[in-house]
Amino acid sequence: MTTHFITAEIDLQESPKQLHQAIETELQKQGEPLRWAVTAVDTQEQKAQVEAIVTNNDAQPSTP
């Protein structure tokens, strides 16, 4: 299992519940989210910046 720090831009949604679902869906593309936070909002572009820690089971072979 590996952990990764990622950032993502998410389109703002009409409701907080829809925004939460959009964030979770986007993060699932990268792995299993451990934690995430909205770190910036651009109201002109209607985007939210999200920083997250995700895990995945893509075991990379170790090199000697």
Distance bins in CASP14 RR format, pairs under 12 A and 6 or more apart:
PFRMAT RR
TARGET T0000
AUTHOR 0000-0000-0000
RMODE 2
METHOD distances of the structure
MODEL  1
1 31 0 0 0 0 0 1 0 0 0 0 0
1 32 0 0 0 0 1 0 0 0 0 0 0
1 34 0 0 0 0 0 1 0 0 0 0 0
1 54 0 0 0 0 0 1 0 0 0 0 0
1 55 1 0 1 0 0 0 0 0 0 0 0
1 56 1 0 0 1 0 0 0 0 0 0 0
1 57 1 0 1 0 0 0 0 0 0 0 0
1 58 0 0 0 0 1 0 0 0 0 0 0
1 59 1 0 0 1 0 0 0 0 0 0 0
1 60 0 0 0 0 0 1 0 0 0 0 0
2 30 0 0 0 0 0 1 0 0 0 0 0
2 31 0 0 0 0 1 0 0 0 0 0 0
2 32 0 0 0 0 0 1 0 0 0 0 0
2 34 0 0 0 0 0 1 0 0 0 0 0
2 53 0 0 0 0 0 1 0 0 0 0 0
2 54 0 0 0 0 1 0 0 0 0 0 0
2 55 1 0 0 1 0 0 0 0 0 0 0
2 56 1 0 0 1 0 0 0 0 0 0 0
2 57 0 0 0 0 1 0 0 0 0 0 0
2 58 1 0 0 1 0 0 0 0 0 0 0
2 59 1 0 0 1 0 0 0 0 0 0 0
2 60 1 0 0 1 0 0 0 0 0 0 0
2 62 0 0 0 0 0 1 0 0 0 0 0
3 30 0 0 0 0 0 1 0 0 0 0 0
3 31 0 0 0 0 1 0 0 0 0 0 0
3 32 0 0 0 0 1 0 0 0 0 0 0
3 33 0 0 0 0 0 1 0 0 0 0 0
3 34 1 0 0 1 0 0 0 0 0 0 0
3 35 0 0 0 0 0 1 0 0 0 0 0
3 52 0 0 0 0 0 1 0 0 0 0 0
3 53 1 0 1 0 0 0 0 0 0 0 0
3 54 1 0 0 1 0 0 0 0 0 0 0
3 55 1 0 1 0 0 0 0 0 0 0 0
3 56 0 0 0 0 1 0 0 0 0 0 0
3 57 0 0 0 0 0 1 0 0 0 0 0
3 58 0 0 0 0 0 1 0 0 0 0 0
4 27 0 0 0 0 0 1 0 0 0 0 0
4 30 1 0 0 1 0 0 0 0 0 0 0
4 31 1 0 0 1 0 0 0 0 0 0 0
4 32 0 0 0 0 0 1 0 0 0 0 0
4 33 0 0 0 0 0 1 0 0 0 0 0
4 34 0 0 0 0 1 0 0 0 0 0 0
4 51 0 0 0 0 0 1 0 0 0 0 0
4 52 0 0 0 0 1 0 0 0 0 0 0
4 53 1 0 0 1 0 0 0 0 0 0 0
4 54 1 0 1 0 0 0 0 0 0 0 0
4 55 1 0 0 1 0 0 0 0 0 0 0
4 56 1 0 0 1 0 0 0 0 0 0 0
4 58 0 0 0 0 1 0 0 0 0 0 0
4 60 0 0 0 0 0 1 0 0 0 0 0
5 27 0 0 0 0 0 1 0 0 0 0 0
5 30 0 0 0 0 0 1 0 0 0 0 0
5 33 0 0 0 0 0 1 0 0 0 0 0
5 34 0 0 0 0 0 1 0 0 0 0 0
5 35 0 0 0 0 0 1 0 0 0 0 0
5 36 0 0 0 0 0 1 0 0 0 0 0
5 37 0 0 0 0 0 1 0 0 0 0 0
5 39 0 0 0 0 0 1 0 0 0 0 0
5 50 0 0 0 0 0 1 0 0 0 0 0
5 51 1 0 0 1 0 0 0 0 0 0 0
5 52 1 0 0 1 0 0 0 0 0 0 0
5 53 1 0 1 0 0 0 0 0 0 0 0
5 54 0 0 0 0 1 0 0 0 0 0 0
5 55 0 0 0 0 0 1 0 0 0 0 0
6 23 0 0 0 0 0 1 0 0 0 0 0
6 26 0 0 0 0 1 0 0 0 0 0 0
6 27 1 0 0 1 0 0 0 0 0 0 0
6 28 0 0 0 0 0 1 0 0 0 0 0
6 29 0 0 0 0 1 0 0 0 0 0 0
6 30 1 0 1 0 0 0 0 0 0 0 0
6 31 0 0 0 0 1 0 0 0 0 0 0
6 32 0 0 0 0 0 1 0 0 0 0 0
6 33 0 0 0 0 1 0 0 0 0 0 0
6 34 0 0 0 0 0 1 0 0 0 0 0
6 35 0 0 0 0 0 1 0 0 0 0 0
6 36 0 0 0 0 1 0 0 0 0 0 0
6 37 0 0 0 0 0 1 0 0 0 0 0
6 39 0 0 0 0 0 1 0 0 0 0 0
6 49 0 0 0 0 0 1 0 0 0 0 0
6 50 0 0 0 0 1 0 0 0 0 0 0
6 51 1 0 0 1 0 0 0 0 0 0 0
6 52 1 0 1 0 0 0 0 0 0 0 0
6 53 1 0 0 1 0 0 0 0 0 0 0
6 54 1 0 0 1 0 0 0 0 0 0 0
6 55 0 0 0 0 0 1 0 0 0 0 0
6 56 0 0 0 0 0 1 0 0 0 0 0
7 23 0 0 0 0 0 1 0 0 0 0 0
7 26 0 0 0 0 0 1 0 0 0 0 0
7 27 0 0 0 0 0 1 0 0 0 0 0
7 30 0 0 0 0 0 1 0 0 0 0 0
7 36 0 0 0 0 1 0 0 0 0 0 0
7 37 0 0 0 0 0 1 0 0 0 0 0
7 38 0 0 0 0 0 1 0 0 0 0 0
7 39 1 0 0 1 0 0 0 0 0 0 0
7 40 0 0 0 0 1 0 0 0 0 0 0
7 47 0 0 0 0 0 1 0 0 0 0 0
7 48 0 0 0 0 0 1 0 0 0 0 0
7 49 1 0 0 1 0 0 0 0 0 0 0
7 50 1 0 0 1 0 0 0 0 0 0 0
7 51 1 0 1 0 0 0 0 0 0 0 0
7 52 1 0 0 1 0 0 0 0 0 0 0
7 53 0 0 0 0 0 1 0 0 0 0 0
7 54 0 0 0 0 0 1 0 0 0 0 0
8 22 0 0 0 0 1 0 0 0 0 0 0
8 23 1 0 0 1 0 0 0 0 0 0 0
8 24 0 0 0 0 0 1 0 0 0 0 0
8 25 0 0 0 0 0 1 0 0 0 0 0
8 26 1 0 1 0 0 0 0 0 0 0 0
8 27 1 0 0 1 0 0 0 0 0 0 0
8 28 0 0 0 0 0 1 0 0 0 0 0
8 29 0 0 0 0 1 0 0 0 0 0 0
8 30 1 0 0 1 0 0 0 0 0 0 0
8 31 0 0 0 0 0 1 0 0 0 0 0
8 33 0 0 0 0 0 1 0 0 0 0 0
8 36 0 0 0 0 1 0 0 0 0 0 0
8 37 0 0 0 0 0 1 0 0 0 0 0
8 38 0 0 0 0 0 1 0 0 0 0 0
8 39 0 0 0 0 0 1 0 0 0 0 0
8 40 0 0 0 0 0 1 0 0 0 0 0
8 47 0 0 0 0 1 0 0 0 0 0 0
8 48 0 0 0 0 1 0 0 0 0 0 0
8 49 1 0 0 1 0 0 0 0 0 0 0
8 50 1 0 1 0 0 0 0 0 0 0 0
8 51 0 0 0 0 1 0 0 0 0 0 0
8 52 1 0 0 1 0 0 0 0 0 0 0
8 54 0 0 0 0 0 1 0 0 0 0 0
9 22 0 0 0 0 0 1 0 0 0 0 0
9 23 0 0 0 0 0 1 0 0 0 0 0
9 26 0 0 0 0 1 0 0 0 0 0 0
9 38 0 0 0 0 0 1 0 0 0 0 0
9 39 0 0 0 0 0 1 0 0 0 0 0
9 40 0 0 0 0 1 0 0 0 0 0 0
9 41 0 0 0 0 0 1 0 0 0 0 0
9 42 0 0 0 0 1 0 0 0 0 0 0
9 45 0 0 0 0 1 0 0 0 0 0 0
9 46 0 0 0 0 0 1 0 0 0 0 0
9 47 1 0 1 0 0 0 0 0 0 0 0
9 48 1 0 0 1 0 0 0 0 0 0 0
9 49 1 0 1 0 0 0 0 0 0 0 0
9 50 1 0 0 1 0 0 0 0 0 0 0
9 51 0 0 0 0 0 1 0 0 0 0 0
10 18 0 0 0 0 0 1 0 0 0 0 0
10 19 1 0 0 1 0 0 0 0 0 0 0
10 20 0 0 0 0 0 1 0 0 0 0 0
10 21 0 0 0 0 0 1 0 0 0 0 0
10 22 1 0 1 0 0 0 0 0 0 0 0
10 23 1 0 1 0 0 0 0 0 0 0 0
10 24 0 0 0 0 0 1 0 0 0 0 0
10 25 0 0 0 0 1 0 0 0 0 0 0
10 26 1 0 1 0 0 0 0 0 0 0 0
10 27 0 0 0 0 1 0 0 0 0 0 0
10 29 0 0 0 0 0 1 0 0 0 0 0
10 36 0 0 0 0 0 1 0 0 0 0 0
10 38 0 0 0 0 1 0 0 0 0 0 0
10 39 0 0 0 0 0 1 0 0 0 0 0
10 40 0 0 0 0 0 1 0 0 0 0 0
10 41 0 0 0 0 1 0 0 0 0 0 0
10 42 0 0 0 0 0 1 0 0 0 0 0
10 45 0 0 0 0 0 1 0 0 0 0 0
10 46 0 0 0 0 1 0 0 0 0 0 0
10 47 1 0 0 1 0 0 0 0 0 0 0
10 48 1 0 1 0 0 0 0 0 0 0 0
10 49 1 0 0 1 0 0 0 0 0 0 0
10 50 1 0 1 0 0 0 0 0 0 0 0
10 51 0 0 0 0 0 1 0 0 0 0 0
10 52 0 0 0 0 0 1 0 0 0 0 0
11 18 0 0 0 0 1 0 0 0 0 0 0
11 19 0 0 0 0 1 0 0 0 0 0 0
11 22 1 0 0 1 0 0 0 0 0 0 0
11 23 0 0 0 0 0 1 0 0 0 0 0
11 25 0 0 0 0 0 1 0 0 0 0 0
11 26 0 0 0 0 1 0 0 0 0 0 0
11 41 0 0 0 0 0 1 0 0 0 0 0
11 42 0 0 0 0 0 1 0 0 0 0 0
11 45 0 0 0 0 1 0 0 0 0 0 0
11 46 1 0 0 1 0 0 0 0 0 0 0
11 47 1 0 0 1 0 0 0 0 0 0 0
11 48 1 0 0 1 0 0 0 0 0 0 0
11 49 0 0 0 0 0 1 0 0 0 0 0
11 50 0 0 0 0 0 1 0 0 0 0 0
12 18 0 0 0 0 1 0 0 0 0 0 0
12 19 1 0 0 1 0 0 0 0 0 0 0
12 20 0 0 0 0 0 1 0 0 0 0 0
12 22 0 0 0 0 1 0 0 0 0 0 0
12 23 0 0 0 0 0 1 0 0 0 0 0
12 38 0 0 0 0 0 1 0 0 0 0 0
12 40 0 0 0 0 0 1 0 0 0 0 0
12 41 1 0 0 1 0 0 0 0 0 0 0
12 42 0 0 0 0 1 0 0 0 0 0 0
12 43 1 0 0 1 0 0 0 0 0 0 0
12 44 0 0 0 0 0 1 0 0 0 0 0
12 45 0 0 0 0 1 0 0 0 0 0 0
12 46 1 0 1 0 0 0 0 0 0 0 0
12 47 1 0 0 1 0 0 0 0 0 0 0
12 48 1 0 1 0 0 0 0 0 0 0 0
12 49 0 0 0 0 0 1 0 0 0 0 0
12 50 0 0 0 0 0 1 0 0 0 0 0
13 19 1 0 1 0 0 0 0 0 0 0 0
13 20 0 0 0 0 1 0 0 0 0 0 0
13 21 1 0 0 1 0 0 0 0 0 0 0
13 22 1 0 1 0 0 0 0 0 0 0 0
13 23 0 0 0 0 1 0 0 0 0 0 0
13 24 0 0 0 0 0 1 0 0 0 0 0
13 25 0 0 0 0 0 1 0 0 0 0 0
13 26 0 0 0 0 0 1 0 0 0 0 0
13 38 0 0 0 0 0 1 0 0 0 0 0
13 41 0 0 0 0 0 1 0 0 0 0 0
13 46 0 0 0 0 1 0 0 0 0 0 0
13 47 0 0 0 0 0 1 0 0 0 0 0
13 48 0 0 0 0 1 0 0 0 0 0 0
14 21 0 0 0 0 0 1 0 0 0 0 0
14 22 0 0 0 0 0 1 0 0 0 0 0
14 46 0 0 0 0 0 1 0 0 0 0 0
15 21 0 0 0 0 1 0 0 0 0 0 0
15 22 0 0 0 0 0 1 0 0 0 0 0
16 22 0 0 0 0 0 1 0 0 0 0 0
16 23 0 0 0 0 0 1 0 0 0 0 0
16 38 0 0 0 0 0 1 0 0 0 0 0
16 48 0 0 0 0 0 1 0 0 0 0 0
17 23 0 0 0 0 0 1 0 0 0 0 0
17 24 0 0 0 0 0 1 0 0 0 0 0
18 24 0 0 0 0 0 1 0 0 0 0 0
18 25 0 0 0 0 0 1 0 0 0 0 0
18 48 0 0 0 0 0 1 0 0 0 0 0
19 25 0 0 0 0 0 1 0 0 0 0 0
19 26 0 0 0 0 0 1 0 0 0 0 0
19 36 0 0 0 0 0 1 0 0 0 0 0
19 38 0 0 0 0 1 0 0 0 0 0 0
19 41 0 0 0 0 0 1 0 0 0 0 0
19 46 0 0 0 0 0 1 0 0 0 0 0
19 47 0 0 0 0 0 1 0 0 0 0 0
19 48 1 0 0 1 0 0 0 0 0 0 0
19 50 0 0 0 0 1 0 0 0 0 0 0
20 26 0 0 0 0 0 1 0 0 0 0 0
20 27 0 0 0 0 0 1 0 0 0 0 0
20 33 0 0 0 0 0 1 0 0 0 0 0
20 36 0 0 0 0 1 0 0 0 0 0 0
20 38 0 0 0 0 1 0 0 0 0 0 0
20 48 0 0 0 0 0 1 0 0 0 0 0
20 50 0 0 0 0 0 1 0 0 0 0 0
21 27 0 0 0 0 0 1 0 0 0 0 0
21 28 0 0 0 0 0 1 0 0 0 0 0
22 28 0 0 0 0 0 1 0 0 0 0 0
22 29 0 0 0 0 0 1 0 0 0 0 0
22 36 0 0 0 0 0 1 0 0 0 0 0
22 38 0 0 0 0 0 1 0 0 0 0 0
22 47 0 0 0 0 0 1 0 0 0 0 0
22 48 0 0 0 0 1 0 0 0 0 0 0
22 50 0 0 0 0 1 0 0 0 0 0 0
23 29 0 0 0 0 0 1 0 0 0 0 0
23 30 0 0 0 0 0 1 0 0 0 0 0
23 33 0 0 0 0 1 0 0 0 0 0 0
23 35 0 0 0 0 0 1 0 0 0 0 0
23 36 1 0 0 1 0 0 0 0 0 0 0
23 37 0 0 0 0 1 0 0 0 0 0 0
23 38 1 0 0 1 0 0 0 0 0 0 0
23 39 0 0 0 0 0 1 0 0 0 0 0
23 47 0 0 0 0 0 1 0 0 0 0 0
23 48 1 0 0 1 0 0 0 0 0 0 0
23 49 0 0 0 0 0 1 0 0 0 0 0
23 50 1 0 1 0 0 0 0 0 0 0 0
23 51 0 0 0 0 0 1 0 0 0 0 0
23 52 0 0 0 0 1 0 0 0 0 0 0
23 54 0 0 0 0 0 1 0 0 0 0 0
24 30 0 0 0 0 0 1 0 0 0 0 0
24 31 0 0 0 0 0 1 0 0 0 0 0
24 32 0 0 0 0 0 1 0 0 0 0 0
24 33 1 0 0 1 0 0 0 0 0 0 0
24 36 0 0 0 0 1 0 0 0 0 0 0
24 50 0 0 0 0 0 1 0 0 0 0 0
24 52 0 0 0 0 1 0 0 0 0 0 0
24 54 0 0 0 0 0 1 0 0 0 0 0
25 31 0 0 0 0 0 1 0 0 0 0 0
25 33 0 0 0 0 0 1 0 0 0 0 0
25 36 0 0 0 0 0 1 0 0 0 0 0
25 50 0 0 0 0 0 1 0 0 0 0 0
26 33 0 0 0 0 1 0 0 0 0 0 0
26 36 0 0 0 0 1 0 0 0 0 0 0
26 47 0 0 0 0 0 1 0 0 0 0 0
26 48 0 0 0 0 0 1 0 0 0 0 0
26 49 0 0 0 0 0 1 0 0 0 0 0
26 50 1 0 0 1 0 0 0 0 0 0 0
26 52 0 0 0 0 1 0 0 0 0 0 0
26 54 0 0 0 0 0 1 0 0 0 0 0
27 33 1 0 1 0 0 0 0 0 0 0 0
27 34 0 0 0 0 1 0 0 0 0 0 0
27 35 0 0 0 0 0 1 0 0 0 0 0
27 36 1 0 0 1 0 0 0 0 0 0 0
27 37 0 0 0 0 0 1 0 0 0 0 0
27 38 0 0 0 0 0 1 0 0 0 0 0
27 50 1 0 0 1 0 0 0 0 0 0 0
27 51 0 0 0 0 0 1 0 0 0 0 0
27 52 1 0 1 0 0 0 0 0 0 0 0
27 53 0 0 0 0 1 0 0 0 0 0 0
27 54 1 0 0 1 0 0 0 0 0 0 0
27 55 0 0 0 0 0 1 0 0 0 0 0
27 56 0 0 0 0 0 1 0 0 0 0 0
28 36 0 0 0 0 0 1 0 0 0 0 0
28 52 0 0 0 0 0 1 0 0 0 0 0
28 54 0 0 0 0 1 0 0 0 0 0 0
28 55 0 0 0 0 0 1 0 0 0 0 0
28 56 0 0 0 0 0 1 0 0 0 0 0
29 52 0 0 0 0 0 1 0 0 0 0 0
29 54 0 0 0 0 1 0 0 0 0 0 0
29 56 0 0 0 0 0 1 0 0 0 0 0
30 36 0 0 0 0 0 1 0 0 0 0 0
30 50 0 0 0 0 0 1 0 0 0 0 0
30 51 0 0 0 0 0 1 0 0 0 0 0
30 52 1 0 0 1 0 0 0 0 0 0 0
30 53 0 0 0 0 0 1 0 0 0 0 0
30 54 1 0 1 0 0 0 0 0 0 0 0
30 55 0 0 0 0 1 0 0 0 0 0 0
30 56 1 0 0 1 0 0 0 0 0 0 0
30 58 0 0 0 0 0 1 0 0 0 0 0
31 52 0 0 0 0 1 0 0 0 0 0 0
31 53 0 0 0 0 0 1 0 0 0 0 0
31 54 1 0 1 0 0 0 0 0 0 0 0
31 55 1 0 0 1 0 0 0 0 0 0 0
31 56 1 0 1 0 0 0 0 0 0 0 0
31 57 0 0 0 0 1 0 0 0 0 0 0
31 58 0 0 0 0 1 0 0 0 0 0 0
32 52 0 0 0 0 0 1 0 0 0 0 0
32 53 0 0 0 0 1 0 0 0 0 0 0
32 54 1 0 0 1 0 0 0 0 0 0 0
32 55 1 0 1 0 0 0 0 0 0 0 0
32 56 1 0 0 1 0 0 0 0 0 0 0
32 57 0 0 0 0 1 0 0 0 0 0 0
32 58 0 0 0 0 0 1 0 0 0 0 0
33 50 0 0 0 0 1 0 0 0 0 0 0
33 51 0 0 0 0 0 1 0 0 0 0 0
33 52 1 0 1 0 0 0 0 0 0 0 0
33 53 1 0 0 1 0 0 0 0 0 0 0
33 54 1 0 1 0 0 0 0 0 0 0 0
33 55 0 0 0 0 1 0 0 0 0 0 0
33 56 0 0 0 0 0 1 0 0 0 0 0
34 51 0 0 0 0 0 1 0 0 0 0 0
34 52 1 0 0 1 0 0 0 0 0 0 0
34 53 1 0 1 0 0 0 0 0 0 0 0
34 54 1 0 0 1 0 0 0 0 0 0 0
34 55 1 0 0 1 0 0 0 0 0 0 0
34 56 0 0 0 0 0 1 0 0 0 0 0
35 50 0 0 0 0 0 1 0 0 0 0 0
35 51 0 0 0 0 1 0 0 0 0 0 0
35 52 1 0 0 1 0 0 0 0 0 0 0
35 53 1 0 1 0 0 0 0 0 0 0 0
35 54 0 0 0 0 1 0 0 0 0 0 0
35 55 0 0 0 0 0 1 0 0 0 0 0
36 48 0 0 0 0 0 1 0 0 0 0 0
36 49 0 0 0 0 0 1 0 0 0 0 0
36 50 1 0 1 0 0 0 0 0 0 0 0
36 51 1 0 0 1 0 0 0 0 0 0 0
36 52 1 1 0 0 0 0 0 0 0 0 0
36 53 1 0 0 1 0 0 0 0 0 0 0
36 54 0 0 0 0 1 0 0 0 0 0 0
37 48 0 0 0 0 0 1 0 0 0 0 0
37 49 0 0 0 0 1 0 0 0 0 0 0
37 50 1 0 0 1 0 0 0 0 0 0 0
37 51 1 0 1 0 0 0 0 0 0 0 0
37 52 1 0 0 1 0 0 0 0 0 0 0
37 53 0 0 0 0 1 0 0 0 0 0 0
38 47 0 0 0 0 0 1 0 0 0 0 0
38 48 1 0 1 0 0 0 0 0 0 0 0
38 49 1 0 0 1 0 0 0 0 0 0 0
38 50 1 0 1 0 0 0 0 0 0 0 0
38 51 0 0 0 0 1 0 0 0 0 0 0
38 52 0 0 0 0 0 1 0 0 0 0 0
39 47 0 0 0 0 0 1 0 0 0 0 0
39 48 0 0 0 0 1 0 0 0 0 0 0
39 49 1 0 1 0 0 0 0 0 0 0 0
39 50 1 0 0 1 0 0 0 0 0 0 0
39 51 1 0 1 0 0 0 0 0 0 0 0
39 52 0 0 0 0 1 0 0 0 0 0 0
40 47 0 0 0 0 1 0 0 0 0 0 0
40 48 1 0 0 1 0 0 0 0 0 0 0
40 49 1 0 1 0 0 0 0 0 0 0 0
40 50 0 0 0 0 1 0 0 0 0 0 0
40 51 0 0 0 0 1 0 0 0 0 0 0
41 47 1 0 0 1 0 0 0 0 0 0 0
41 48 1 0 1 0 0 0 0 0 0 0 0
41 49 1 0 0 1 0 0 0 0 0 0 0
41 50 0 0 0 0 0 1 0 0 0 0 0
42 48 1 0 0 1 0 0 0 0 0 0 0
42 49 1 0 0 1 0 0 0 0 0 0 0
END
